[in-house]
Amino acid sequence: MNQGEITKAGCEDDRIGEKEEVQPTNLAPAETGEESSGDGKDVGLRRAKGREVGYRRREDNIEGRKEGRGEGRKEGRTKGREGREEETKEGGKGGKEGRKKRRKEEREGRREGRKGGRNEGRRKGREGGREGREEGGKEGTNEGKNERKKGRKEGTKASMASEIENVRRTDEPPTRASFRERNKFMVNNNLLSDVTFIVKDSDGDKEITVYAHKYVLAVGSPVFFTMFYGALATEGAQEIHLPDCDADSFKEFLSFLYCDEVCICEDTVIQLLYLAKKYMVPSLHEMAKKRLHSMINATSVFEILPLILHLDEDDLVDQCWKVIDIDTEQAINQDSFYEIERDLLEKVLERDELTIREVNLFGRVLDWAKVRQNPPESDGKESNIRDILGEKIIRLLRFSTMSFNEFTCLVSTTGVLNEKEVSAITQFYQGFCQEIPKEFCESFPRGKIFRCNRFSNVSDTEVLPRKRKWSYKRGYEDSIRFSVEASIVICGIRLFGFERASYYVELSIYHASRKSNSCRHDRDACHLPSFSTAGIFQSEEDSTSEYHGFDVLVDPPFYLKHNTDLIVQVIMQGPKSDFGEGGKMSLDCEGVRFHFENERSRNGTTAKIGQFAEIIFKTDL
């Protein structure tokens, strides 16, 4: 081969190298039997170019790992957030199941993130390594291997860091600004929990587990202290069943013990009052009572009263009865009235202070019975209305206080009374008998108690001398006669007394009219008293009239028909007392006109002066 052919062959080799940018370099010149077509400078350039490509691929590899980790964390957070939202929507009903599901989804998200990060890093690493080997030879290959290892290591490290952060967020109490916030974080938290409570959900159908810590409960309640650290305490974790408590109320109770925070609403106030009383937490007990006092009114009284009767809260029960007495009509027209039990209905009917006409009360009681007349378990058989009411409820209804028209039109045809009872009450209305049949013991109307003060002035101990006080001689009576223009019920008589003084009193009321004074000297000529009582009474200061006196109650109350005379007589023994002056012969009180007359009185009382400060009575509603 001559020189020209050699030169031509070298030029062709150069053109072939230019066309093939990527030429395998793993064959040494010794193996090919000839030297490379390029010199040492070309080899250095190719290696530099290969390293540059390797660096570029490593950057792509790093970006791929970052994207994989970011997508994994994002997906994990998204699924965790969806789990928490689902848990929130469930409103605590599936709290434990929701947390398990949320943690499972977070673990799946982290697992997918790690898997995606590793796969993306490996893929980028393989591509970078392959291209580095092709461009930079052995150096690029080694660097690609190192970058793959580094990418896998960093991807695993990032995934572990993300998982540790999620575990810390769910299972470890983070640093909080205050003791209250740290304790609040531990409410119903299974972290370090050593006691669990099994309670019902709000519907009472499903059991829910609530986590707690013995130390916190024992510090806030002496009952829990005895349970967990007393002589009979059980060591180790405990499970306590509370079938009479719902989950929402018990969680609020725990919140108060842990961090002094509680939400007392209409749905939880009764349960919180019960728990505070049961576990002896007085501060919460007072808060619940205060909230309950503000809730009692005519529309809610029959919802609250049945729930607190067994809690031994007398002041709350008294407030409920007061509301029922004052606003009876509105209270019994609520749907909650028809849901009360029989024993509570009997207590309502026993009250004298109900401000409602008896015929209207009878109508509501009849509706209460009709609700129970055809229960689902009766197989369509209708029960007798009298059997549903029962004898006791029927006897507590005051039929004689109704008008004759009300009784015949609205009562006699309902089947509540039998024919014999209807006939007996009809004869009472028509005047054939003077008394209501014995089985119907109550013959006076319900209603508010009023007081008729018959004097315009009362003796004043600071103005009148001692000798002007009212004195009493043994066996001498004070008497007064009066009548009314509308039927009333006499519930008592208020008599004058003196500061911190006690008196022995014999009080008698005569329903029959006495036309002659001679009967005062001949007791056999007088009718026997319709009511009489005797006893020792202690004087007290009247809060409105500012005089000392005492009430002598008429029990049972005395029914006074209109235009019928009534004579009240009293014989007293004791120190001198206050007395009234300026008595009126006629006066109006609560729509009832009273007429007073003199009656023979050896101790000096007249219609103008003396004893009998007030007439205590009820009107016929």
BELVENFEN-V941742 format. One record per pair of residues at least 6 apart in sequence whose ideal C-beta (glycine too) atoms are under 7 Angstrom apart, sorted by the first residue. I is the first residue (numbers start at 1). J is the second residue. D is the distance in Angstrom with one decimal. If there is no record, write none. Layout:
BEGIN
i={I	I}
j={J	J}
d={D	D}
END
This chain:
BEGIN
i={10	13	14	17	17	17	22	22	25	29	29	47	47	47	49	50	50	50	50	50	51	51	51	53	53	53	53	54	54	54	54	54	54	57	57	57	57	58	58	60	60	61	61	61	61	61	61	62	64	64	64	65	65	65	65	65	65	67	68	68	68	68	68	69	69	69	69	69	71	71	72	72	72	72	72	72	72	72	73	73	75	75	75	76	76	76	76	76	79	79	79	79	80	80	80	80	82	83	83	83	83	84	86	87	87	87	87	90	92	92	93	93	95	96	103	106	110	110	110	110	113	113	114	117	117	117	118	118	121	121	121	122	122	125	125	125	125	128	128	129	129	129	129	132	132	132	132	133	133	133	171	173	173	173	173	176	176	180	183	183	184	184	184	186	186	187	187	187	188	188	188	188	189	190	192	193	193	193	194	194	194	195	195	195	195	195	196	196	196	196	197	197	197	197	197	198	198	198	198	198	199	199	199	199	199	199	199	200	200	200	200	201	201	201	202	202	208	210	210	210	212	214	216	216	217	217	217	218	218	218	218	220	220	221	221	221	221	222	223	223	224	227	242	245	245	246	248	248	249	249	249	249	252	252	252	252	253	253	255	255	256	256	262	264	264	264	264	266	269	269	269	269	270	272	272	273	273	273	273	273	274	276	276	276	277	277	289	289	292	292	293	293	295	296	296	296	296	297	298	298	298	298	299	301	301	301	301	302	302	302	302	302	303	304	305	306	306	306	308	308	309	323	324	324	325	325	325	325	326	328	328	328	329	329	331	332	337	337	338	338	338	345	345	346	346	346	349	349	349	350	352	353	353	354	354	355	355	356	356	357	358	358	358	358	358	359	359	359	362	362	365	365	366	369	369	369	372	373	373	373	373	374	385	385	385	386	386	389	394	395	395	395	398	398	398	399	399	399	399	400	400	400	400	400	401	401	401	402	404	407	407	411	412	421	424	425	427	428	436	443	444	444	444	445	445	445	445	446	447	447	447	448	449	449	449	450	450	450	450	450	451	451	452	452	452	452	452	453	453	453	454	454	454	454	455	455	455	455	455	456	457	457	457	458	458	458	458	459	459	459	459	459	469	469	469	470	470	470	470	470	470	470	471	472	472	472	472	473	474	475	476	476	477	477	477	477	477	477	478	478	478	478	478	478	479	479	479	479	479	479	479	480	480	480	480	480	480	481	481	481	481	482	482	482	482	482	483	483	483	483	483	484	484	484	484	484	485	485	485	485	486	486	487	487	487	487	488	488	488	488	488	489	489	489	489	489	490	490	490	490	490	490	491	491	491	491	491	491	492	492	492	492	492	493	493	493	493	493	493	494	494	494	494	494	495	495	495	495	495	495	495	495	496	496	496	496	496	496	496	496	497	497	497	497	497	497	498	498	498	498	498	498	499	499	500	501	501	501	501	502	502	502	502	503	503	503	503	504	504	504	504	505	505	505	505	505	505	506	506	506	507	507	507	507	508	508	508	509	509	509	509	509	509	510	510	510	510	511	511	512	513	514	514	517	518	519	519	520	530	531	531	533	537	537	538	539	539	539	540	540	541	542	547	548	549	551	560	567	568	570	579	579	579	580	580	580	581	583	583	583	583	585	585	585	586	586	586	587	590	591	592	596	597	598	598	604	605	605}
j={37	37	37	23	37	38	134	135	137	35	36	136	137	139	135	132	135	136	137	140	136	139	140	131	132	135	136	128	132	136	140	143	144	127	128	131	132	128	147	124	128	121	124	125	128	147	151	151	120	121	124	117	120	121	151	154	155	120	116	117	120	121	155	113	117	155	158	159	113	116	109	110	112	113	114	116	117	159	113	162	109	112	113	106	109	110	113	162	105	106	108	109	102	105	106	109	105	98	101	102	105	102	98	95	98	99	102	98	247	248	201	206	208	209	170	166	159	162	163	166	159	162	159	155	158	159	152	155	151	152	155	148	152	144	147	148	151	144	147	141	144	145	148	140	141	143	144	140	141	144	191	182	185	186	191	182	185	259	258	259	258	259	261	213	258	254	255	258	210	211	251	254	211	211	213	211	212	213	213	214	237	212	214	237	238	240	209	210	211	239	210	212	240	242	250	207	209	239	241	242	208	210	242	245	246	247	250	207	243	246	247	208	246	247	246	248	247	247	250	251	254	228	257	258	224	228	257	224	225	228	229	257	281	257	279	280	281	280	279	280	279	233	250	271	275	271	267	268	268	271	272	275	262	263	268	272	272	275	261	262	262	284	284	272	287	288	291	295	288	291	292	295	307	284	288	285	288	289	292	311	311	284	285	288	285	311	313	316	304	316	316	319	304	304	319	320	323	323	323	327	330	331	334	320	323	324	331	331	334	336	337	340	336	320	320	340	341	344	316	317	317	331	331	348	351	353	354	355	355	354	355	356	356	360	337	364	364	368	367	368	371	368	393	392	393	396	393	396	397	396	446	446	448	361	446	447	448	446	621	621	398	401	402	445	446	402	406	410	397	411	393	397	414	385	388	389	388	382	383	385	388	382	414	415	416	415	416	416	416	439	440	441	442	443	445	407	411	425	440	425	428	436	440	443	444	445	620	411	429	425	429	417	422	437	437	437	433	436	443	559	489	557	559	489	618	620	621	621	618	619	621	618	491	616	618	589	590	617	618	619	614	616	589	594	614	615	617	545	613	614	583	584	587	596	580	581	582	583	613	582	580	581	582	545	547	578	580	468	469	578	579	581	576	577	578	496	576	577	578	579	610	611	576	572	573	574	603	603	573	571	602	603	569	570	571	601	602	603	570	601	603	605	610	611	567	568	569	599	600	601	605	568	596	599	605	607	612	565	567	597	599	566	594	595	596	597	563	564	565	566	595	560	562	592	593	594	562	563	592	593	562	592	560	561	562	620	560	592	617	618	619	557	558	559	617	618	554	557	558	560	615	617	553	554	557	616	617	618	551	552	553	554	616	507	552	568	612	615	616	549	551	613	614	616	505	549	550	552	570	611	612	613	547	549	577	578	579	580	611	613	503	539	548	549	550	577	539	548	575	576	577	578	539	548	539	539	574	575	577	536	537	538	574	537	572	573	574	536	572	573	574	534	535	537	552	570	572	534	570	571	532	533	552	570	529	532	569	529	530	531	558	566	568	527	529	530	567	530	566	527	565	526	567	600	525	525	526	600	558	554	558	552	550	552	550	548	549	550	548	550	548	549	578	578	613	616	566	599	612	611	609	610	611	609	610	613	609	596	607	608	609	595	596	607	593	594	595	594	619	619	619	607	607	606	607	610	611	612}
d={6.9	4.5	6.0	6.7	5.8	6.9	5.1	7.0	4.8	5.1	5.8	5.7	6.4	6.5	6.0	6.3	3.4	2.2	6.2	4.6	5.2	6.5	6.5	5.8	6.2	4.4	6.8	6.6	3.6	5.5	4.5	5.0	6.2	6.6	2.7	5.6	6.0	5.8	4.5	5.5	6.3	6.4	3.9	5.1	5.1	5.6	5.3	7.0	4.5	6.0	3.8	5.8	6.4	4.2	5.1	6.1	5.1	6.5	4.6	3.5	3.7	6.4	6.7	6.4	4.7	6.4	4.5	6.9	6.8	5.8	7.0	6.8	6.0	1.5	6.3	5.2	5.6	6.9	5.7	5.3	4.8	6.0	6.2	5.6	2.8	4.8	5.6	6.9	3.9	6.4	6.7	4.5	6.0	6.3	4.3	6.6	7.0	6.8	5.5	2.9	4.9	5.7	6.1	6.7	3.2	6.6	6.1	5.6	6.4	6.9	5.5	6.9	7.0	5.9	6.5	5.4	6.5	5.9	5.0	6.7	6.1	6.8	3.7	4.0	6.7	6.2	6.3	5.3	3.9	5.9	4.8	6.9	6.9	6.8	5.9	3.4	5.2	5.5	6.3	6.6	2.7	6.3	6.1	3.1	6.4	6.1	4.3	5.3	4.0	6.5	5.9	6.2	5.3	6.7	6.9	4.2	6.5	4.5	4.5	4.7	6.3	4.4	6.8	6.6	6.4	5.4	5.4	5.0	5.5	5.4	5.8	6.6	5.9	4.5	6.3	4.0	6.4	6.0	6.2	5.3	5.1	5.1	5.2	6.6	4.8	6.7	5.4	6.8	5.7	5.1	4.6	6.4	5.1	5.7	6.4	5.4	6.1	6.5	4.6	6.9	5.6	6.0	5.0	5.1	6.3	4.8	5.1	6.5	6.7	5.5	6.8	5.6	6.7	5.5	5.4	6.0	4.4	6.5	5.8	6.4	6.0	4.3	6.2	5.7	4.0	7.0	6.1	4.9	4.1	5.2	5.7	3.9	6.4	6.9	4.3	6.0	5.7	5.4	4.5	5.4	6.3	6.5	6.7	6.1	6.7	6.2	7.0	6.1	4.4	3.4	5.8	6.9	5.1	5.8	5.6	6.3	6.1	4.7	5.2	5.7	4.1	5.2	6.7	5.9	6.3	6.0	4.7	6.6	5.6	5.2	5.4	7.0	4.9	6.5	4.6	6.7	3.9	6.5	6.4	6.5	6.3	4.0	3.9	5.8	5.7	6.5	7.0	6.7	7.0	6.1	7.0	6.5	6.7	5.8	5.4	5.9	6.0	6.4	5.8	4.1	4.2	4.6	5.8	5.1	4.9	5.9	5.4	6.4	6.0	4.1	4.9	5.8	4.6	6.4	4.3	6.0	6.8	6.0	5.2	6.3	6.4	6.7	5.2	6.9	6.6	4.0	6.1	6.5	6.4	4.5	5.0	4.2	5.2	6.9	6.9	4.6	6.7	7.0	6.5	5.3	5.0	6.5	6.6	6.0	6.2	6.6	6.3	3.8	6.7	6.1	5.6	6.8	6.6	6.8	4.3	5.8	5.8	6.9	6.8	4.8	5.1	4.8	5.3	6.7	6.9	5.0	4.4	5.9	5.8	6.4	6.8	6.9	6.3	5.4	4.4	5.1	5.4	5.8	5.3	6.4	6.0	5.3	6.7	5.2	6.2	6.1	5.7	6.5	6.2	6.1	6.3	6.9	4.7	6.9	6.8	6.0	6.3	5.5	6.3	6.6	6.1	4.4	6.6	4.8	7.0	4.3	6.9	7.0	4.3	6.6	6.8	6.9	4.8	7.0	4.4	6.8	5.2	5.5	4.5	6.2	4.1	4.8	5.2	6.3	6.3	4.8	5.7	6.9	4.7	6.1	5.0	7.0	5.8	6.2	5.9	6.6	4.6	5.8	6.9	6.9	4.6	5.6	4.0	5.8	6.2	4.3	6.7	6.8	6.7	5.1	5.3	6.2	6.8	6.1	3.1	6.3	5.9	5.2	6.7	3.7	7.0	4.5	4.7	6.2	4.5	6.0	5.7	6.8	6.8	4.8	5.3	7.0	3.6	6.3	7.0	6.5	6.0	5.0	6.9	3.8	6.8	6.9	4.8	4.8	6.2	6.5	6.4	6.5	6.4	6.7	4.5	4.2	5.1	6.7	5.0	6.3	5.9	6.0	5.3	5.2	4.6	3.8	5.9	4.3	6.3	6.8	4.5	4.2	6.4	4.3	6.5	5.5	6.4	5.7	6.1	6.7	5.1	5.8	5.1	4.4	4.2	5.9	5.8	6.2	4.7	6.9	6.2	6.2	5.1	6.6	5.1	6.1	5.8	5.6	6.8	5.7	5.5	6.9	7.0	4.4	5.3	5.0	6.7	5.1	5.2	5.3	5.4	5.8	4.6	6.5	5.9	4.6	7.0	5.6	6.1	4.3	5.4	6.1	3.9	5.5	7.0	5.5	6.7	5.8	4.8	4.7	5.9	6.0	5.1	5.9	4.3	5.2	3.8	6.5	5.2	6.0	6.3	6.6	6.7	5.4	5.2	4.7	3.9	6.4	7.0	5.8	6.1	6.3	6.5	5.9	6.8	6.4	6.9	5.0	4.7	4.5	5.4	6.9	5.9	5.4	6.1	3.1	4.8	4.9	5.4	5.1	5.8	5.5	5.7	6.5	4.6	6.3	6.7	5.3	6.8	4.9	6.0	4.9	7.0	5.8	6.9	5.3	6.3	5.6	5.2	6.6	3.6	5.4	7.0	4.4	6.4	6.6	6.4	5.5	6.2	6.2	5.5	4.6	6.8	4.5	6.7	5.4	5.1	4.9	4.0	4.4	4.9	6.0	5.6	4.3	5.9	6.5	5.5	6.2	5.4	6.3	4.3	3.9	6.5	4.2	4.2	6.3	6.4	4.6	6.8	4.6	4.1	4.8	6.5	5.7	5.3	6.6	4.4	6.7	6.5	4.5	6.3	5.5	6.8	6.2	5.4	5.9	5.0	5.9	5.4	6.6	5.5	5.8	6.3	6.4	6.7	5.7	6.6	6.6	6.7	5.9	5.3	6.7	5.3	4.5	6.3	7.0	5.7	5.7	6.6	6.8	5.2	5.6	6.0	6.7	6.2	4.4	6.0	4.9	5.2	5.7	4.7	6.8}
END
